[in-house]
Amino acid sequence: MKGTLVNAAAIILGSGVGLALKQGIPEKYQNTLVQGMSLAVGIIGLQMALKTQNVLIVILGIAVGAIIGEALNIDGSLNKIGAWLSDKLSSGEAGQSNIGRGFVTATLVYCIGAMAVVGSIQDGLTGDTGILYAKSLLDGIISVVFTSSMGIGVAFSSVSVLVYQGLITLLAGFFSAVLSEQVITELTATGGILIVGVSILMLEIKNIKLANLLPAIPAAAAIAYFWPI
C-alpha cells in the first residue's frame, strides 16, 4: 500500500501548490513538463516489457485482451460514466459545480489508466512500488495544473486514488501466493506494454483505447498459468 499512500499524498501536495498558484501555470511550462514525464513513463514501460521470458504469451495475452476489451467496450463505458458524472455535478451551484468538476476530472485521469492498474498489481504481487512512485510524481505535477484552474475539488480525488488503487493492491497481494514466477513475469511484461501506450498517448502520437486493452493483463496471466514450462 506504500505506493498508493505516496500517490495520494503527492496529489494533495500538488493541489496545495496549485491553490497557491491561482493565476495558473503558463502553457509552455505545462507542455514541457508533461512531455518530459511522458518520456520517463515510456522508459519504465519498456523496462517492464523487456522482462518477458516468452513473448508469445505477451502477444497472445494482448490479442485476447483486445478482443475482450472491444467486446465489452470498456473505453466507451468509462467515457460515458465520466460524462454522466460531470453532467450530474454540473447542475448544482457554481461553487459546488467547480468542486465537482475538479474532483471528477482528476479522479478519471488518476484512476482510469494503465499505470494505476499495473502499478497497483505490481505493488501487491512483488512489493515493487516503482511504477506508483513514477505515477505519484506525474499526478503531483498534473494536480498543480488542475488545481490552479479547477480549484480544491482536485485534492479530494486523492481519496478515490487511495480506495481504488488500494483495493487492487490488496487483491493482488491475496493472489500472489498462488501465482508462479512465470505468471508474474509475463503479467508484468504485458502491463509494461500498456505503460508504453500511456507514454504514446501523453505525447499525442497516436490515440489508443488503452482501457480496451486492460483485459490483456489477466489474459496474459491466465495463459502463462497454463503454458507448459
C-alpha positions, -999 to +999 in steps of 0.1 A: +000+000+000+030+023+004+030+033-033-007+042-032-002+062+000+026+082-016+004+087-047-024+102-027+000+124-007+015+137-040-019+147-052-027+166-020+007+183-021+003+192-057-032+206-050-017+228-023+008+242-047-019+247-073-040+267-049-010+289-042-007+295-080-043+306-086-032+325-117-024+293-134+008+280-149+019+292-184+011+266-211+046+263-223+057+250-189+028+226-187+036+212-221+073+207-214+067+191-180+041+167-194+064+158-224+093+151-200+072+129-178+058+111-209+094+101-219+101+088-184+069+068-184+079+052-217+112+041-203+095+025-173+072+006-197+100-006-218+119-019-188+089-039-177+081-052-212+116-065-217+114-087-187+093-112-206+107-148-209+081-158-235+070-131-259+043-154-273+024-153-240+025-115-241+013-114-277-015-138-271-025-120-239-028-087-258-047-103-286-072-120-263-074-089-241-081-066-271-109-088-283-125-089-248-120-052-242-136-043-276-165-067-270-171-051-236-163-016-249-146-007-217-132+026-231-167+037-242-183+028-209-157+047-189-162+078-211-200+075-206-196+073-168-173+103-168-198+123-190-227+113-167-209+123-135-198+156-150-234+163-161-248+154-127-223+175-108-226+205-132-263+210-123-256+225-088-245+259-076-214+275-092-190+267-064-203+231-060-201+226-097-165+237-098-155+214-069-174+186-086-157+192-119-123+192-104-130+160-084-145+141-113-119+152-139-089+144-116-104+111-105-109+099-140-073+110-150-057+094-120-076+062-117-086+052-153-053+043-168-028+015-172-004+029-147-029+028-118-039-008-126-004-022-134+013-002-107-011-014-080-008-050-092+029-048-092+029-034-057+006-061-044+024-090-062+061-081-057+062-051-034+077-031-063+064+005-060+085+019-089+055+024-112+034+040-085+062+063-074+066+075-110+028+079-112+029+099-080+054+123-095+033+126-126+000+130-107+015+156-084+025+177-113-008+173-130-026+182-098-008+215-096-021+224-131-056+211-124-060+228-091-048+261-103-076+261-128-104+240-112-099+245-075-099+224-044-120+196-058-089+181-073-075+174-038-105+152-030-096+129-058-068+116-036-095+096-017-106+079-049-070+070-057-065+056-022-096+034-023-093+023-060-055+015-061-056+002-025-082-024-033-063-035-064-031-038-044-048-058-016-064-082-042-031-087-060-014-094-026-041-120-019-035-139-051+003-135-051+007-167-031-009-189-058+008-172-088+041-187-102+071-166-111+063-172-148+028-158-144+041-127-126+068-121-151+045-123-182+018-103-164+044-076-157+057-076-193+022-072-206+015-044-183+047-027-194+034-026-230+003-008-218+026+017-199+044+024-232+009+030-246+004+056-218+035+074-230+023+074-266-010+089-255+006+116-234+029+126-263-002+127-285+015+104-311-015+081-315-049+078-299-051+044-283-080+029-265-059+016-236-089+008-214-099-018-240-065-034-236-067-037-198-081-073-201-048-083-216-032-083-181-054-111-166-055-128-201-017-130-201-017-142-165-042-170-174-022-181-205+011-181-186-005-202-158-015-229-182+016-226-205+039-256-204+072-247-189 
